[in-house]
Amino acid sequence: MQRKYGDTTRMQLCIDRLQKGDESARKDLLERAQKRLKAYATKMLKSFPLVKGRYDIDALVSDVNARLLVSFKNQRKINDVEHFMYTVAKTIRCQLIDLHRKLKKQSEKVQVQNDSSALSKAKAKTMGPVKRAETTEAASLMHSIIGTLKIDHRQLLEMRFYGGLSLSEIASTLGIPISTIKRRYEDAKKEASRRLNGNQN
């Protein structure tokens, strides 16, 4: 009888093969990760309306896959599934930020700034850091800031916002008490908000 494995176990088996020198495991690992990669990308794309208006999710996933294949060639070791999914989330974030900056630069060449844009900027200055994070520019900045947090905070926010996991699901995945996860989550939000506020003042 063939043994059935969950996605996480299958991905870890690919990583184990890769660590033993089986280079074909890179492609297999990426194929196993497609469902999670698409879920992460769909979640993160919502914070980039300029990109969302020009790229569908399949095009974004295709670009991220290509970028991941290149990064895999330069990455010496993938430790485990947790480490791999962090790399996936980071790659999606970088791709979205690059696309947003590219599209914004293009639009600035053909569009004339009007009173409504000036009014939007004035309103943004009166918002608190959490509200500002919901605007396109601040969302891009917040994604960049998440990448600068210490690893346990960064990991938690990525699993929560990009992976769409509940705090209890994160606790179960990481094998950490829910009380610890809740404390870290509050600390991570405060630190990210503090850095966002500092960057926009």
C-alpha positions in Angstrom: 0.0 0.0 0.0 1.3 3.4 -1.0 1.7 5.7 2.0 -0.1 9.1 1.8 1.6 12.3 2.9 0.4 15.8 3.5 1.9 18.7 1.6 4.3 19.7 4.4 5.7 16.2 4.6 6.1 15.9 0.9 7.9 19.2 0.8 10.2 18.1 3.6 11.0 14.9 1.7 12.0 17.0 -1.3 14.2 19.1 0.9 15.8 15.9 2.4 16.6 14.8 -1.1 18.0 18.2 -2.0 20.3 18.1 1.0 21.6 14.7 -0.2 22.6 16.2 -3.5 19.5 15.4 -5.6 19.2 18.6 -7.7 16.0 17.4 -9.4 14.4 17.8 -5.9 14.4 21.6 -6.5 11.8 21.4 -9.2 9.8 18.8 -7.3 9.8 21.1 -4.2 8.6 24.0 -6.2 5.8 22.0 -7.7 4.7 20.8 -4.2 4.6 24.4 -3.1 2.4 25.8 -5.8 -0.8 25.7 -3.8 0.7 27.7 -0.9 2.6 30.0 -3.2 -0.6 30.9 -5.0 -2.4 31.5 -1.7 0.4 33.7 -0.5 0.6 35.7 -3.7 -3.2 36.1 -3.8 -3.2 37.5 -0.3 -0.3 39.9 -0.9 -1.5 41.1 -4.2 -4.5 42.8 -2.5 -2.1 45.3 -1.0 -0.9 46.4 -4.4 -3.9 47.6 -6.4 -1.7 49.2 -9.0 -0.2 45.8 -9.7 -3.5 44.0 -9.3 -5.0 46.1 -12.1 -2.3 45.0 -14.6 -1.3 41.5 -13.5 -3.6 38.5 -12.9 -2.6 36.0 -10.2 -1.4 33.4 -12.7 1.0 35.9 -14.3 2.3 36.9 -10.9 2.8 33.2 -9.9 4.7 32.5 -13.1 7.0 35.5 -12.5 7.6 34.4 -8.9 8.4 30.8 -10.0 11.0 32.1 -12.4 12.5 34.3 -9.8 12.6 31.4 -7.3 14.4 29.1 -9.7 17.1 31.7 -10.2 17.4 32.2 -6.4 17.6 28.5 -5.8 20.7 28.3 -7.9 22.4 30.8 -5.7 21.0 29.5 -2.4 23.4 26.9 -0.9 21.0 25.3 1.6 17.3 25.1 2.4 17.0 24.0 6.0 13.3 22.9 6.2 9.8 23.7 5.0 9.6 26.7 7.3 12.8 28.2 5.9 11.6 27.4 2.3 8.2 29.1 2.8 10.0 32.2 4.2 12.0 32.3 1.0 8.8 32.0 -1.0 7.1 34.8 0.9 10.1 37.1 0.6 10.4 36.4 -3.2 6.7 37.3 -3.7 7.1 40.5 -1.7 10.1 41.5 -3.7 8.4 40.8 -7.0 5.3 42.9 -6.0 7.4 45.8 -4.8 9.5 45.8 -8.0 6.3 45.6 -10.2 4.7 48.4 -8.1 7.7 50.7 -8.5 7.9 50.0 -12.2 4.2 50.6 -12.9 4.2 53.7 -10.8 7.2 55.2 -12.7 5.4 54.4 -16.0 2.2 56.0 -14.9 4.0 59.2 -13.6 5.3 59.8 -17.1 1.8 59.9 -18.7 -0.4 61.2 -15.9 -0.7 64.7 -14.7 -1.1 65.1 -10.9 -4.4 66.6 -10.0 -6.1 68.1 -7.0 -7.6 64.7 -5.9 -4.1 63.2 -5.6 -3.0 66.1 -3.5 -6.1 65.7 -1.3 -5.3 62.0 -0.9 -1.8 62.8 0.3 -3.2 65.4 2.8 -5.6 62.8 4.1 -2.8 60.2 4.4 -0.8 62.5 6.6 -3.7 62.6 9.1 -4.0 58.8 9.3 -2.5 56.7 12.0 0.2 54.1 11.1 -2.2 51.2 10.8 -4.6 53.2 8.5 -1.6 54.5 6.4 -0.6 50.9 5.9 -3.8 50.3 3.9 -2.7 52.9 1.3 -0.7 51.7 -1.7 2.5 53.4 -0.8 2.4 52.5 2.8 1.5 48.9 2.0 4.6 48.7 -0.2 6.7 50.2 2.7 5.1 47.8 5.2 6.1 44.8 3.1 9.7 46.1 3.0 9.6 46.7 6.8 8.4 43.2 7.5 11.6 41.9 5.9 13.7 43.9 8.3 12.1 42.5 11.5 13.8 39.9 13.6 13.1 36.4 12.3 10.5 35.3 14.8 8.4 38.4 14.3 8.9 38.4 10.5 7.9 34.7 10.3 4.8 35.2 12.4 3.5 38.2 10.4 4.2 36.4 7.1 2.3 33.3 8.2 -0.5 35.5 9.5 -0.9 38.0 6.6 0.5 36.2 3.6 -0.3 32.7 4.5 -3.7 33.6 6.0 -3.2 31.3 9.0 -5.0 32.0 12.3 -2.9 32.4 15.5 -3.9 28.9 16.7 -2.9 27.4 13.3 0.5 29.2 13.5 1.0 27.9 17.1 0.2 24.4 15.9 2.5 24.6 12.9 5.4 25.9 14.9 4.8 23.8 17.9 4.7 26.9 20.2 2.1 27.6 22.9 -0.7 29.9 21.7 0.0 32.3 24.6 3.5 32.8 23.3 2.3 33.3 19.7 -0.2 35.9 20.9 2.5 37.8 22.8 4.9 37.7 19.8 2.1 38.7 17.5 1.4 41.9 19.5 5.1 42.6 19.8 5.6 42.1 16.0 2.6 44.4 15.2 3.9 47.1 17.5 7.4 46.9 16.1 6.2 47.0 12.5 3.9 49.9 13.2 6.7 51.8 15.0 9.0 51.4 12.1 6.3 52.3 9.6 5.4 55.4 11.6 9.1 56.4 11.8 9.6 56.0 8.0 6.5 58.1 7.1 7.0 61.0 9.6 
